[in-house]
Amino acid sequence: MIYLLLFFSFFKIGLFGFGGGYAMISLIQGEVVSRYHWISTQEFTDIVAISQMTPGPIGINSATYVGYRAILNAGYSPTMAILGSATATLAVVLPSFLLMILVIKVLQRYMQSPVTRNIFEALRPTIVGLIAAAALLLMTPENFSSPDVNPWQFGISVFLFAAAFAGTHFFKINPIRMILFCGFAGLVLYL
């Protein structure tokens, strides 16, 4: 039964996750953390961080990890957990694969249509909103602490967030370098 739930959840995420992996983050969190409680908020944050550092799209990497952890947390063996990874990964990729085949067929015929252009224009701000929602959902006390609990950790977290934003947006620093810089700064500041 859990395999069907995994497949259905990640198929739904893949189907409605327009805008790529970052836009999927809030959908994934809603399903796997809030709805089914397959993983904790802290584990989800770790998944996002690891998925950004590993090769491949964040949505697929997240699905692979969540599929494994969900089956393992349900009491199955690591071998069965690998099947959970495969199930979640296939489910998140399948809608995109099917939609791309359909879109290619339709776009070849109707790309110059004003209706088609308007649809794509309407999707742009929606995707930006989904990415912003994902960022806001990750701004939790587990990730940033709070000024009441640990003001030093909260201050460092806000500083690193602002530095990462400014570095990538204004100074056009490569995101991989920015991750390394912030990781090093976090290591030095937390010691």
N, C-alpha and C positions, 0 to 999 in steps of 0.2 A: 504494500500500500504506500509506503514512504517513497518508493521509486516513482509511482504515479504522481504523487504530490510534488516531488522534485521536478518531474518532467513538465507538469502543468504549470507550476509556478515560474519556471525559467522560460518556458515557451511564451507565457504571458509577458514576462519581462522583455524577452527578445522581440515580441510583436509590438509592444508599445514603447520600447526604449529608443525612440527617434533621437538622433544626434550623437550616437555612439556610446562608448562605455561610460564617459563621465555623466552623461544624461541618464544612464541606467542606475547610477549609484543610489539615488533616492528610491527608485523602484525596488532594487535588490534589498535595501535596508528595510523597506516596508514589508516585504514578503518574508525574508529569512530571519530578521530580528524581531520585528513587531508582531507579525501575524503568526508564524509557526514556531518562533523561539528556537530555531535550529542552532543559532550561535548567539553569543552575547554582543553587546554594543562594542566592547573592547576588542573582541575577536574580529568584528566587522571592520573596525578602524585599522587593525593590523592587516587585514586582507587588502584594504584599499592601498595602504602603504606598500605592501609587498607586490601587489599587482602593478603598481606604477613602476617598480624597479625591475620587474621581470619582463622578458620579451613577450609581445603579444598584447592584444586588446584587453583593457581592464575588465570589461564585462565577461569575457571568456575566462580570464584568469580567476575572477571572483566566482564564477559558476563552478569551475573545476574544484576550487578549494572548498566552497560551501557544500557541494555534492559529497565530497569526501568526508567533511566534518559531520554533516547531518547523518549520514549512514553510520559513521563511527560512534557518534553520540547516542544513536538509537540502540547501540549494543551489538552491532554486527561486526564481523571481522574486517581487518584491513583489506583483504581481498575483495569483500563485498563493497567496501567503501570506494575502491577503485571503480567499480561498476557505477556507484553513485556519482562519481566525478564525470564519468563518460556520459551518463544520463543527463546530468545538468548541463554539461557542455554542448551536447547535441541539441538539447531543447532550446538553449539560448541562441544557437546559430541557425537552426532550422527556419524560423520565421524570416530572418534576413535573407537567407538563401532563396526561399520561395518568393519573397517580395521582390528581390532583385530581378529574378527571371520575369516576373509579371511587369515590373516597372520598365525594364528594357523593352519588352514587347510594346507596351503602351507608349513610352516616350518616343520610340522610333516613329510612331504614327502621329502623336499629338503634341510634340515638343513645342511647336510654334503657336499653339493655341493660347489665347489670353487666360483661359480658365486654369490651364496647367501652370502658367507663370504665376498667377495669383495664389495658387495653392503653395508653391514653393516660397513665395514671399511671406505668406502667413506662417509657415513652419519655422522660419529663421528666428523670430523673437521667442517662439515657444521653446526652441532648443536652448536658447540662452537662459530662459527662465528655469528650465529643468537643471541646467548645470549650476545656476545660482542656488537653487533649492538644495542640490546635493552638497554644496559648500556649507550652507547654513545648517543642514542636518548634522554635519560633522563637527560643528562648533558646540560641543557638549562639555560638561564638567569633566567627563572622563578624558577628553583630549586636551582641554585648555586649563583644567582645574577651575578654581573660582577665587576671586579676591578675598573671600571670607575664609576659605579653607587653607589655601597656600598662595599668598600673594606673590611670592618669588616665582613659582612655577607659572602662575597666571601671566605675570609680566613678561617672562621669557617667551611664553606661547604666543602672546599678542605681538611681541616684537618680531619673532620669527615669521609669524603670519604676514605682518606688514612688510618685512624685508623680502620675503618670497614674492609677494605681490608686486612690490616696487621693482625688484630685480628682474622679474620676467616681463612685466608690462612696460616699464619706463626705460630700463637699461638693456632690454632684450637679451638677458643672460639665458643661456641654454637651460631648459628645465632640469636636465640631468645634473649639470653643474650646480644648479640652485639647490637640488636635493642634497648633493654632497656638501655644499657650503653650510646649509642649515643643519644637517646631521652633525657636522664637525662643531658648529657653533653650539648646538644643543649639548653635545658631549662636554665641551669646555665649560659652558654656563651651568650645567647641572652638577658638575663635580665640586 
